[in-house]
Every structure is written in structure tokens, then in C-alpha cells.
Amino acid sequence: MTGPQFAAAHTARLRKDGFTILEGILDRRTIDRVSRDLDPHFATAPLSQGVFSGEDTRRFGRLPVRSSATHALIEHAGILALVEEMLGPWCDRFVLNLTQAIQLEAGSIEQVPHRDQDMWTLSRHLPPASGIELLVNVMWPLTDFTDENGATHIWPGSHRDPHKLILDPDLAVRAQMKPGSALVFLGSTLHAAGANRAQIPRRGIIISYCLGWLKPYEIPWLAYPPEIARKFTKTLAALAGYKIHRPNLGVFEGRCPSTLLDGTHSGGAIDALLPDQEHLITAWRNGEITHLDVLTGNASQ
């Protein structure tokens, strides 16, 4: 389920269609535990405000704090392998963009079609053929996702022309799934929550990962301050921003913020460079090259 063939098959679908559905990748007991943990939060969450979020939906974040069972979703090895394939070429490490629970109330209207990468102005300037992805989303259903109750509408191939704002509604796929499955889609893929025509709410969780040098939707150090993050696994803490992004990005007092969690934060600043940058600087100091550009890796004798 999480081996090379799994990653290769679903990576190919992501690149071709902009989305893929992973059937039954998590046991139902874990999903049921998440649902039980989040029940009281759904019950007290206020309705959203604004034309985008939907005034007939309830949303809340900080899921690792509200349910430790969500850690299994966030750290799922198969998911992280797919994210690495799509985002790894463009960053030193990827991080959490957000964790959010969403409830579509009965009778809710369809969400406006959108691409999540549009929160970053940079996305408007990326050539469509560049292949650069900023974000990978994972939608985990907590209830059955059906056409009637608002299963996510997603436009296959829309990531290949991310500057088109609207596409024919008839071309959209309804991502119908059961709890334990997951919809993975790119930040460049056009999508929208469907209208909930059922008599009961539709619940799901969206977990998304972005390039480590972008500002995420949910500010991680406010959502997960050190006293909270110390209880996380190393993987989850790194995803929550407690790991430096080379070169020297995301430091605290010049050091990797992971030192805030293990009690080793003392002393002066410590470089965190990429290997090619270390090599170029050493070669320059040794007189082996006379010109260098640390960021691009260009050097001349």
C-alpha cells in the first residue's frame, strides 16, 4: 500500500489528471476515533462567514491538538511519499499548510470553483508548462462522500492550465468515497465542494502540504507552540515547522527551531546550507574558484 508501485501509480495519476483517489488506505477504526474526537468540536464550531468559505459550513483547524488520531492521517507514509514526489523538486522540505475539519450543513450550496494555490500571488506568474507545484491537498471523508451530499467536484486536467478561472461544470468528476479512503489533489487543480442535498451534514478533513519556503495558511507556531510540539513525533514536529529549511530559512536565534523541543537551544548561530553551497564556499576560500553564485551554484575559475 505504501511501496514504490503505489507511489509510482498515484504520482502518474496526479501528473496526468491533477488528482487521484486512494481507496481504503486507512483502517476504519482510526477514522472512527477521529470522528469521535472531533464530534464535540463540530457541535460547537460556529458557521463560517464570507462568500468563499460558505456561510452554511463549519470549519476548524489545529487537528493534531484536537485529536491525536489525526496524526496517523498527517504522517501516512503513502501520502508523504506522494507529496515528496510532487513538491520535493522545488524545496528542501515541505510543511503542513493546514489541517482543517469541514462540515457541510444539510442544504448547503455548491462552493465556488477554485484553486488553492491562488492564495499565493506567485502562482499567477508560473508558466503552465513549468510543472512547479506549490501545494498538495488530501481530503479524508469522515462520512460517506456522495453526489447527493456534496462530494468534492474536481476538474481532471485543470492543473495543466491553472490560469483558467472557470471550466464547464459538466466536465467535473464527483469524488465519491467512503471513510478510510482519501482524495489527493494538487493546489493547481480546480475543485469545489458540491451542494449538500441530503438531510444530514457531510463531514471531512482537509490536510494540505506546501513548499517549505511558502507562508502556510495556518501559522504553525501559533497553532502548535513549543509546549505542544514537544509531544509530537519528529516527523510531525518537522511538518509543523520545527525544522530548518536550507539554506538558513525558518530559524530561531540563528538555529534550527527543533532545538526548542529537545532542550539543546544554546550558543550562537549555526549555518544550514545545501551541500553544493558548502562545496562552493569551501572551494572559493581555498582559491579554487574566483567567482561564485551561492544560490544558483554557478562558479568560474
Secondary structure, DSSP 8 states (H G I E B T S, - for coil): --SHHHHHHHHHHHHHHSEEEETT-S-HHHHHHHHHHHHHHHHH--B--STTT-TTEEEEE-HHHH-GGGHHHHT-HHHHHHHHHHHGGG-S-EEEEEEEEEEE-TT------B-GGGGSGGGGGS-GGG----EEEEEEESS-B-TTTT--EE-TTGGGSTT-----GGG-EE--B-TT-EEEEETTS-EE-----SSS-EEEEEEEEEETTS--SS-HHHHS-HHHHTTS-HHHHHHTT-S-BTTTBS-BTTB-TTHHHHT---SS------HHHHHHHHHHHTTS-SEEETTTTEEE-
